[in-house]
């Protein structure tokens, strides 16, 4: 039975957990309603567009995991939409299923050559449609897991340095486009070598994990916290000026100094230094320039702390 003929029958699938929205791009309202009803009854979140141009804009806005696109539409055909999606970096990986009334092998080849992942007749069985969507969702889930693993530091589970630089570039572009400030903070543990020398490298690892935890808990979800390398960390405070970031870092510094962490029966404390560099929309620096400025201020703080410690002794 076709999709339209099976209105009264249930054919549910269990969507993959954390599945993103499914975008339906369809210029026939009746067919769009049938598709939407079937997908929503199976637990999927659905958004719709009535032509290819609207579909591309909604795809950019909502980042759907799966896109169901009609072939023949006004303004932009499904074939053109598919090509535009594949040319859009932020939609990389979206699973595109082309829908058509034709059972034409040449058409299928054209769609796949333009970047479609699958091709279905509009008269297909509901079970087949849901199965194909389920396959797309599973592929997207695997892609996301692999991408996440490539972005995460294995020890601290913070973002890694490579991904951090990728995000700096994105956020600096956003800061310029929307005219807001963004602040970078470079962080370094003080006397980290002494912890390793006095208590061993496992104690050093415990210190790094302690700092990572405190940084994560004190920063917003929108901030980007990364392990930069060794005992160095980096934080990008999005849509924040330098003074706001300084207040957060002072709170983190005080917490680390006042709250010890346990390691093999010992109570250890860790101290850090940090440097801040603000990017304003009037003069957006490059990522390397921003890091260099924050690094310079970091080592100014480290030098100041060492001189104070020497004066006290």
N, C-alpha and C positions, 0 to 999 in steps of 0.2 A: 504494500500500500504506500501511496505517496505521502509526503509531509502534510498536504492539505486534507487528504482522505482520513488521516488518523487523528483527527481532532479530539475524539472522545477517549482515546486510550492513553494510559500512563506508560512512559518509557524512561524512567528516571535513571540518571547516572549520578555517582557521587563525585562532584568536582574535586580536583586536587586542592588540598589545603593551601590557603594564601594565593589562590588564583586571582589574577587581575581581571579587569572588566573585559567583556567581549563587545566589540564594536560591530554593529550591523550597518552596512552601507547599502541601502536599497531604496529605489525611487517608487516602488509600488507599495502604498500604505497597507493594503490588505495583507500582502505577503510579509511585510515587516512585522505586522502585529502577530501573525502566526509564529514567525521565528522567535520573536521576543517572548511570547507566552510559553513556548516550548522550553526555551533556555532558562527563563526565570523559574519555571516549575521544577527544573533540574538543579536549582540552587545557584545559578550564575548571575552575576551582576551584568546588566546589559545597558549599553548606550547606543543611540541610533543617529544616522545621518541620511539625508534624502538624496544626496548626490556626491560625486567624487571630491569636489572642492571642500564641501562641508565635512566629508569623511576625513580628509587629510588634516583639516584644522582640529577636529575632535580627537584624532589619533595623537596629535602633538600635545593636546591639552591633558588627555587621560592616560596615555601610554598603555593601550590595551594589550593583553597577552595574545588574543586571537582576534583577527579581523575577518568577517564574512562580507565579501563584496560582490555585488551584482556585476555582470559583465557590461551590459548596455545601460548607460545612465547619461543624463544631461550634464553639460558643463565639463565633466571629466569622466572618461570611461573607466571601468574597472581595471583595464590594462594600464591606462595612464596612471591611475591611482597607485597600482602596485609598483610601478617604476618609481613614482615619487616617494613612496614609503621606503624603498630600498636605497634611495639617494639621501635619506634623512638620518643622520647619525643617532639622534635620540630615539628613533624607532627601530634601531638595529635588533634583530631577533624576533620581532613581531611575527606571529604565525598567520599567514594569509591564506584563506580558502576562497577561491573564486567560485561563484555560483552562476549557472547559465541554463537557458532553456535548450541549448544545442548539445547534441552528443557528437561533437566534431573533434576528431583526434588532432587536427591541425590547430584548432582553437586551444585545446589543452596544452599542446606544445608551446604555443605562443605565450600563454599565461605563465607556464613554468619558466620559460626563458626570460620573462620579465621579472621573475623573482617570487612567483606564487609558490606556496608549499604544497597546495592540494587543489583539486578541482572536483566540483560536484554538480550534478544535475539538480535543478530546482525541484524536480519530481522525485528526488531520492527518498528512501525510507527514513523515517525519523530516527530509528535505531542507528542507521549508518551515519546520519548527520551527527548525532551525539557521540558516536564512537570516534569519528574523525576529529571532532572538537576535543574530545578527551585525549586523543593522541597528541594534538597540538599543545594542550595544557601540560601534559607530561614532559614534552620536549622543552617547553619554556621553563618549567620548574628545574629541569636538569641544567639548562643554560644558566639560569640565575644562580644555582648552587655552585657551578664551576666558576662563574664570574666572581661570586662572593669569595670563594677560596683564593682567587688570584689577587683580591684586594685586601686581605686580612693578614696581619702579622700573626704567625702561628703561636707565639708565646703569650702575648698579651691580649689577643683577639681585638686589638684596636686596628684601625686602618694601617696599611703599610705605606712606605715612602713613595712608591710609584703611584699608587692611587691618590695619595695626598697631593702630589704635584698636579695630577689630572684635575682634581677638584679645585685647587687654587686657580687654575686657568679659567674654569667655569665660573667661579665666584667673582673673579676680577671682571669678567665680561658682564656679569649681572650687575655688579656695583656700578660700572660705567653706564649700563643701559637704564637702570632704574634710579640712578643718582643717590646711592646710599654708601655709607662707609663700611669697610671690612677691615678687621685687625688680625694680624698674624702674630702668634706667640711661639717663640722657640724656647724650649725647656731643657735644662741639663742638671743632673744630680750632682751635688757637691760632694767631693771626697769619696766618690764611688769606688775608686781603686782601693781605698783603705778598708772598705767593707769586704771586698774580695780577698785582700791580703790577710785581714784579721780573722775573718769568719769563713772564708771559702766562697767559691763561685755559686754554690746553692743559695747562700745568704744574699749574694748579689742578685740572683734571679728573684728571690723573694722581695727584695727592695724594689726592683723594677715592676713586679706585679702589684705591689702596694701602691706605687705612684700611679700606675695605669688605672687602678680601681678608683683612686681619689679623683683623678682627672675626669674620668668618665662620669662619676656621680655628681660632680660639681658643674659640669658643662651641660648646655641645653642639647636637646636632640638635633637641633638644626646646626649646632657647631660641629666641626670636623676634627676629631682627635686622632692622632696617629703616633705610632712609634717611628721616629725618624731614623733610628739606628743606635745600637748599643744602649747606652743610658740616656739617650736624647729623645725628646718628644716634641711634637709640633701640634699646635691648635690653631684652627682658623675660626675666629669668632665672627660669624656671618651677621651682617647688618648691625655691627657694633663698632663704637668708636674706641679709641685707645684707653680712655679713662674707665669705661665700663669693663673692658677686658682686664685692666689693672686691678680693679676691685675684686674680680673673680680670682685672679692669680694670687692676690694677697690672702684671700680666704683659704685657698688651697695650700699655700705655704704655711700658714698658721696651723691648719689642721694636721699637716704632716709632721710638724715640729712638736705638736702637743699630744698627738696620739701615736704611741709606739705600736709596732707590729711584732708578733711572736715568731721566733725562729729557733727551734730546737732548745726550748727552755729559756731562751734569751729574749729580752724586750729591747728591740732596736728602733731607732728613729732615723728618718732620712730627711735630708734638707735639699733644697733645690734653688737654682737661680733661673731667671727668665728674662727674655728681652722681647719688647713689643714694637711692631711697626704697623702704622695705619695706612690704608689705601683709601684716598678720598676720590670722589668721582671727577674732581677737577684735574687730577693728575694721576691716572692709573698706572702704577709701575708694572714691570714684568714680574713673573713669579720669582725669578732669580734675584732681581733687585730687592723685592720685598723680603726674601729670606736673608739676603746679605745685610740689610738694615737691622732686622730683628737679631741676627747673629751678633752684630757689632754691639748692640745694647745688652745682649745676654752676657757677653764676655766683660763688658763694663761692670755689670752687677757682680759677676764672679770675682773680678779683680778687687772691687770694693769690699766684698765680704772677706776675702783673704787678708786684706790690709787691716780690717777691723779685728779679725781673729789674731793677727800678729801683734797688734797694739795691746790687746787684752793679755796676751801671754808675756 
